[in-house]
Amino acid sequence: CNLKCVFCYRNFSADKGDALETSVFKRVLDECSEWKVPSIGFSFGEPLLAHNFKEVVAHTAQANILDIIITTNGLLLKREISEMLIQHRITKLHVSIDAASQEVYREVRGAKLDGSAFAEEAARRGACVVIAESSVQTGVPFISVPDSRDAVARLASAYYGNPSKRMK
């Protein structure tokens, strides 16, 4: 996995290895198809890091499993991966957040992620400003804030006319 979550079973397991071999996965998926298993989920560590993830997802779609569920921390959900998930009919994508504040997230997930790691790519793709907790050089204006998640949420709400104020 790409994080060190305090609650993860991998912290307490002697087996830190990768996912099942592709041939084993395919055999299990074929049996699931024969038995008309309606749903299958991938949530081992960070499934998007598995060496055979794309091949296994493609085979799952071919096995006519109706409900394909991926649980991820979301850090690797780039355009290519997202398009592949759509192409292979992923029906549910669970993104684990586990915290409402940066401080708790850091404690639970074992990582500090304020978006600055993705600033260069965002600027390349046309971002006109970067909002982050740590300074970045991207060639676009930079706004330093104590909590980027809160700042972006407030900006988005204001941009869309504060829709929560219209809720009954």
N, C-alpha and C positions, 0 to 999 in steps of 0.2 A: 504494500500500500504506500501511498505518497503522504500519509499523515501518521500520527502516533496517538490515536484516540485512547483515552484512559480506560474506556469500557470494552475495548476490542478483545475478542477471544484470542487474537493472534499474539497479544502480549503475554498470554499465559500458556500458549501452545509451543511444544517443542518443534512442531512442523511449521517452518516459515516458508515452505516451498511455494511454487507457482500452482496454478489451477491444474485440474486433471488433464491428462494428455488428450489431444484432439480426438484420437480414435476411440477412446473411452467415452468421451462426451458424445460423440456421434452415435455410438452404440446405445447409450442411455436414451438419447433423444429419439432414435428410431423405435426403441421399445415404448417410449412414452406415446409416440404416434400410433403404434399398433394398439395400445391400450386406450387410445383416445383421451389421453390426459389433457384436460382443458387449459391448464395454466402452468407456467414454469417461470421461476424467478432466478436472477443472477445477482448475488449479493456477497460473494466471497471476497473479503478484503475490499479492494477497489477493482471491480470487474474490468474496467476500461484499461487496466494495466496488464491484464493477462496476455501472454504472447499469442494466444490463439483466439482472442475475443471476437474479432471480425468473422473468422471462419465459423466459430460456434454459433454466433448470432445468425449468420446466413443459413446454416444448417437447421437451426431451430425454426426459422420461417418456412423452410422447405418441408419440415416435418408436420406442417399443418397444426401446430400448437396455436390455439385461438388467442390466448392471453399471454404475452411475453413481457415480463417485468424486469427492469434493470434498476438496481439501487446503487447510487453513486454519491460521492461527495461533490461532484460537479466540477471539479477543478480541471478536468481534461475534456470537457464538453466544448470542443472547438467545432467549427463549421463542418469539417470533413466527417467527424464522428457523428455529429447530429444528423447530417444527411444520410449516413449509413443506417442509423437507427430508424429513421423515417422510411427509408427504402425497404427495410426488412420488417416493417409492420410492428415495431415495438409499440405495445398498447399502453404501457404505464412506465413512466420514468420517475422514480422516487429520488429526489435530491435531498440528502441529509444535511440539515442546517444545525440542529441541536442546541442553538443558543440565540438569545435575543440581543446580546451585546458582544463587542469585540473581546472584552476581558474574559467572559465565560467561554466564548468560542476558543480562545487561546488555551484556556485550561482544559477544556474537554477534548479538543482536536489536536492539541500539541503543536499548533502552527499559528502564525500571525499572517493573515492575508487581508490586505487592505486594497488590493487592486493595482498597486503600483507595479507589480510584476507583469501586468498585462498592458501597461500604459503605452509602450512602444508599438505594440501590435494595434492597439486602438487608434493611435495617431496615424499609423500607416493606412488604416481602413477608413480614415476620414473624421475621427473625433476632433472636435473643435476646442475642447478643453479637457484637462485631466484633473479629477478631484481625488486626492489621496491623503493618507496620513504621513507619508514620507516623501521627501523631495525626489522628483524624477526629471530627467532632461529628455524631452520628446520633440521639441520644436513647436509645440502648441502651448497656450497658456496653462499654468499650473495653479491650482487652488489648494492650499494646505488646510486641512480640517482635523479636529481631534477624533472624529468618528465618521469615516467616509460612508459607511452604510446608512447612518442616520441622515447625513447631508444629502445623499443622492435620493433617499426616500422623500425628504422634504421638498427637494427641487422638482422631482417627478410629480408629486402631489400638487404643487403650485402650478406647474406647467399645464396640468390637466384640469385646472380650476378647482382644486381641493374637493374631489368627489365625495370623500368621506363625510364632509359637512352636510351633504345633501341626503345622507342616509337617514331613514326613519327608525 
